[in-house]
Amino acid sequence: MLWKKLIERMVLTDPLWKGLAERRGWGQHLFRPKPGETQPNHQFYRKLYPRIIQDIEQIETNWRCGRHNLQKIQCRSENSKGVYCLQYDDNKIVSGLRDNTIKIWDRNNLECVQVLTGHTGSVLCLQYDDQVIISGSSDSTVWSTSTCEFVRTLNGHKRGIACLQYRDRLVVSGSSDNTIRLWDIECGACLRILEGHEELVRCIRFDNKRIVSGAYDGKIKVWDLQAALDPRAPAGTLCLRTLVEHSGRVFRLQFDEFQIVSSSHDDTILIWDFLNVPPPDPPARSPARTYTYVSK
């Protein structure tokens, strides 16, 4: 089946196709069927392909236009309120709070299913895999996980670096000087300065297309990474969208092709969904024009 093989190849090579296969449910009809299952006919895959393309185009449009389906988790902290960090997958959200706890939330019903206690200070950072959750709070120091030594200082920010992420040769850092800088890790050169936040930049993530930043001004900004790496691109074209919903400082965020999940001092976790977006309201029709004819 030509259409089936084409879809399977895209799922194997493109994370966006793979994610849609899991979220939309049509992935169960790909590759080798399970014993006893009947495989759909050729027409099923021929009709499925344009629906996938339409889904992908709609996601890109939603990102550009800032359309999203917003869900909110009220964290109900006992004393000191604030969510400082988080990581998520398809089943759960793991969050670190100012009240010294780690809370785990079910993605399906948004309910808290586990509270981890033991830290004596605010939980400022965390990461987990299939085996463990590793967290750091205000009473600990973060060093290189491979050497347990201090890693590096990037000279250029006017004030301290509050967050960074790196991959391959690229480092992206956010600072209390309200700016974001892109660096070449091999030589330490600053490739670009991104300006637009009004307060400390607290969290930074990037993929091959976008940089997403959160700051103490309560705003989340989406930047064009490839344009930022092009020295010919004007600075005014680099910020694609500013998302404004949090009423407090943004402390941490994660994102993928489909969503941004952010946490804030306003005691909420926001899920900015660019896939499952209600259709926009139709534009209002202009009132019909009326003409009065006056005979001479």
C-alpha positions as CSV (number, residue, x, y, z in Angstrom):
1,M,0.0,0.0,0.0
2,L,1.8,3.1,-1.3
3,W,-0.1,5.6,1.0
4,K,0.4,3.5,4.1
5,K,4.2,3.2,3.4
6,L,4.4,6.9,2.9
7,I,2.7,7.7,6.2
8,E,4.9,5.1,8.0
9,R,8.1,6.6,6.6
10,M,7.0,10.1,7.8
11,V,6.1,8.8,11.3
12,L,9.6,7.2,11.6
13,T,11.5,10.3,10.5
14,D,9.4,13.3,11.7
15,P,8.6,13.8,15.4
16,L,5.5,15.9,14.4
17,W,4.0,13.1,12.4
18,K,4.9,10.6,15.2
19,G,3.2,12.9,17.8
20,L,0.0,13.2,15.7
21,A,-0.1,9.4,15.2
22,E,-0.2,9.0,19.0
23,R,-2.6,11.9,19.7
24,R,-5.0,11.3,16.9
25,G,-5.1,7.6,17.2
26,W,-4.4,6.6,13.6
27,G,-0.9,5.3,14.6
28,Q,-2.6,2.0,15.6
29,H,-3.2,1.3,11.9
30,L,0.4,1.5,10.9
31,F,3.2,-1.0,10.6
32,R,2.6,-4.6,11.4
33,P,-0.9,-5.3,12.7
34,K,-1.4,-7.1,16.0
35,P,-2.6,-10.7,15.8
36,G,-6.3,-10.9,15.0
37,E,-6.5,-7.2,13.9
38,T,-7.9,-6.4,10.4
39,Q,-5.8,-3.9,8.5
40,P,-7.8,-1.0,6.8
41,N,-7.9,-1.0,3.0
42,H,-5.9,1.3,0.6
43,Q,-8.7,4.0,0.5
44,F,-8.3,4.5,4.3
45,Y,-4.7,5.6,4.0
46,R,-5.3,7.6,0.8
47,K,-7.9,9.7,2.7
48,L,-5.9,9.8,5.9
49,Y,-2.8,11.4,4.3
50,P,-4.5,14.8,3.3
51,R,-6.1,14.9,6.8
52,I,-2.7,14.7,8.4
53,I,-1.3,17.4,6.1
54,Q,-4.3,19.6,7.0
55,D,-3.7,19.0,10.7
56,I,0.0,20.0,10.4
57,E,-0.9,23.2,8.5
58,Q,-3.4,24.1,11.2
59,I,-0.9,23.6,13.9
60,E,1.6,25.9,12.2
61,T,-1.2,28.5,11.7
62,N,-2.2,28.2,15.4
63,W,1.5,28.9,16.4
64,R,1.8,31.9,14.2
65,C,-1.6,33.4,15.2
66,G,-1.3,32.6,18.9
67,R,-4.5,30.4,18.9
68,H,-4.6,27.8,21.6
69,N,-6.9,25.9,24.0
70,L,-5.9,26.9,27.5
71,Q,-6.2,24.6,30.6
72,K,-5.4,25.7,34.1
73,I,-4.3,23.7,37.2
74,Q,-4.9,25.4,40.6
75,C,-2.0,24.1,42.7
76,R,-3.5,24.8,46.1
77,S,-0.2,25.4,47.9
78,E,-0.6,25.3,51.7
79,N,1.7,28.2,52.7
80,S,4.1,29.9,50.4
81,K,2.6,29.9,46.9
82,G,4.4,29.6,43.6
83,V,5.3,27.0,41.0
84,Y,9.0,27.3,40.1
85,C,9.7,24.5,37.7
86,L,8.2,21.6,35.8
87,Q,8.6,18.8,33.3
88,Y,5.9,16.8,31.5
89,D,5.1,13.9,29.3
90,D,1.9,12.6,27.8
91,N,0.7,11.1,31.1
92,K,1.8,13.5,33.9
93,I,3.2,16.9,34.9
94,V,5.9,17.0,37.6
95,S,6.2,20.4,39.2
96,G,8.4,22.0,41.9
97,L,6.8,24.5,44.2
98,R,7.9,27.3,46.5
99,D,6.4,25.4,49.5
100,N,9.3,22.9,49.3
101,T,7.3,20.1,47.7
102,I,7.2,18.3,44.3
103,K,3.7,17.6,43.0
104,I,2.8,15.2,40.3
105,W,-0.3,15.8,38.2
106,D,-2.3,13.4,36.0
107,R,-2.6,14.9,32.5
108,N,-6.0,13.4,31.9
109,N,-7.9,14.9,34.8
110,L,-5.4,17.5,36.0
111,E,-5.6,16.1,39.5
112,C,-2.6,15.9,41.9
113,V,-1.7,12.2,42.3
114,Q,1.5,12.4,44.4
115,V,3.2,14.9,46.7
116,L,7.0,14.5,47.4
117,T,8.3,16.2,50.5
118,G,11.8,16.5,52.0
119,H,13.3,19.7,50.6
120,T,14.0,22.4,53.2
121,G,13.8,25.2,50.5
122,S,11.9,26.1,47.4
123,V,12.2,23.5,44.6
124,L,13.9,25.5,41.8
125,C,14.7,22.9,39.2
126,L,14.0,19.2,38.5
127,Q,14.4,16.6,35.8
128,Y,13.1,13.0,35.6
129,D,13.4,9.9,33.5
130,D,11.9,6.4,33.8
131,Q,13.9,5.7,36.9
132,V,14.2,8.7,39.1
133,I,13.2,12.4,39.7
134,I,16.2,14.6,40.4
135,S,15.4,18.0,42.0
136,G,17.3,20.9,43.3
137,S,16.1,23.6,45.7
138,S,17.3,26.9,47.2
139,D,19.5,24.9,49.6
140,S,21.5,23.2,46.9
141,T,23.9,23.9,44.1
142,V,23.7,22.6,40.5
143,W,26.9,21.5,38.8
144,S,27.8,19.5,35.6
145,T,26.1,16.1,35.9
146,S,29.0,14.5,34.1
147,T,32.0,15.9,36.1
148,C,30.3,17.5,39.2
149,E,32.4,20.6,38.5
150,F,31.6,24.2,37.6
151,V,30.9,24.3,33.9
152,R,31.4,27.8,32.4
153,T,30.7,31.5,32.6
154,L,29.6,33.2,29.4
155,N,30.8,36.8,29.5
156,G,28.6,39.4,27.9
157,H,25.4,39.7,30.0
158,K,25.4,42.9,32.2
159,R,24.0,40.9,35.1
160,G,23.8,37.3,36.2
161,I,22.6,34.4,34.0
162,A,19.3,33.1,35.4
163,C,18.7,30.2,32.9
164,L,20.3,28.5,30.0
165,Q,20.0,25.5,27.6
166,Y,22.5,24.1,25.2
167,R,22.6,21.6,22.4
168,D,25.4,20.8,19.9
169,R,27.3,24.1,19.5
170,L,24.5,26.4,20.5
171,V,23.9,27.9,24.0
172,V,20.9,30.1,24.7
173,S,20.9,32.1,28.0
174,G,18.5,34.4,29.9
175,S,19.7,37.0,32.3
176,S,18.6,39.5,35.0
177,D,19.6,42.2,32.5
178,N,16.3,41.3,30.7
179,T,18.0,40.0,27.6
180,I,18.6,36.6,25.9
181,R,21.9,35.8,24.2
182,L,22.8,33.1,21.7
183,W,26.3,31.7,22.0
184,D,28.7,29.5,20.0
185,I,29.9,27.1,22.6
186,E,33.1,26.3,20.7
187,C,34.5,29.8,20.9
188,G,32.3,31.5,23.4
189,A,31.2,34.2,20.8
190,C,27.8,35.9,21.2
191,L,25.8,35.3,18.0
192,R,22.7,37.4,18.8
193,I,21.1,39.4,21.6
194,L,17.3,39.2,21.9
195,E,15.6,42.1,23.6
196,G,11.9,42.5,24.5
197,H,11.4,41.3,28.0
198,E,10.9,44.0,30.6
199,E,12.3,42.0,33.6
200,L,14.6,39.1,34.5
201,V,14.4,36.2,32.0
202,R,13.9,33.2,34.2
203,C,13.5,30.3,31.8
204,I,14.6,29.4,28.3
205,R,13.9,26.4,26.0
206,F,14.6,25.9,22.3
207,D,14.3,23.3,19.5
208,N,15.2,23.5,15.8
209,K,12.6,26.1,15.0
210,R,11.8,28.3,18.0
211,I,13.1,29.7,21.3
212,V,10.5,30.1,24.0
213,S,11.3,32.3,27.0
214,G,9.5,33.2,30.2
215,A,10.3,36.2,32.4
216,Y,9.4,38.0,35.6
217,D,7.3,40.4,33.5
218,G,4.7,37.6,33.3
219,K,5.1,37.2,29.6
220,I,6.1,34.2,27.4
221,K,7.8,35.1,24.1
222,V,8.2,32.8,21.1
223,W,11.3,33.6,18.9
224,D,12.3,32.5,15.5
225,L,15.6,30.6,16.1
226,Q,16.7,30.3,12.5
227,A,16.2,34.0,11.9
228,A,18.1,34.8,15.1
229,L,21.1,32.8,13.8
230,D,21.1,34.8,10.6
231,P,23.0,38.0,11.2
232,R,21.1,39.7,8.3
233,A,17.7,39.3,10.0
234,P,16.4,42.5,11.5
235,A,16.0,42.4,15.3
236,G,12.3,43.5,15.0
237,T,11.4,40.4,13.1
238,L,12.7,37.8,15.6
239,C,9.8,37.7,18.2
240,L,7.0,35.8,16.6
241,R,4.4,36.0,19.4
242,T,4.0,37.3,23.0
243,L,1.7,35.2,25.2
244,V,0.1,37.1,28.1
245,E,-2.0,35.2,30.6
246,H,0.0,34.7,33.8
247,S,-0.6,37.4,36.5
248,G,2.8,36.7,38.2
249,R,6.4,35.9,37.3
250,V,7.0,33.0,34.9
251,F,9.5,30.6,36.5
252,R,9.6,27.6,34.2
253,L,8.4,26.2,31.0
254,Q,8.6,23.3,28.6
255,F,7.3,23.0,25.0
256,D,7.1,20.7,22.0
257,E,5.5,20.9,18.6
258,F,2.0,20.9,20.1
259,Q,2.0,22.9,23.3
260,I,3.7,25.1,25.8
261,V,3.4,24.2,29.5
262,S,4.4,27.1,31.9
263,S,4.4,27.7,35.6
264,S,4.2,30.9,37.6
265,H,4.3,32.7,40.9
266,D,0.5,33.2,40.4
267,D,0.2,29.5,41.7
268,T,-0.9,28.1,38.3
269,I,0.3,25.9,35.5
270,L,-0.9,26.9,32.1
271,I,-1.1,24.5,29.1
272,W,-1.0,26.4,25.8
273,D,-2.4,23.9,23.3
274,F,-1.8,24.7,19.6
275,L,-3.3,21.4,18.3
276,N,-6.8,21.2,19.9
277,V,-8.0,24.7,19.2
278,P,-11.7,25.7,18.6
279,P,-12.3,27.2,15.2
280,P,-12.2,31.0,15.2
281,D,-15.4,33.0,15.3
282,P,-16.5,34.0,11.8
283,P,-15.8,37.6,11.0
284,A,-18.7,40.0,11.6
285,R,-20.5,40.9,8.4
286,S,-20.6,44.6,7.5
287,P,-24.0,46.1,7.5
288,A,-25.6,46.4,4.1
289,R,-25.3,49.8,2.6
290,T,-28.4,51.8,1.8
291,Y,-28.7,54.5,-0.9
292,T,-31.1,57.3,-1.2
293,Y,-31.8,58.6,-4.6
294,V,-33.0,62.2,-4.9
295,S,-34.7,63.1,-8.2
296,K,-34.1,66.5,-9.6
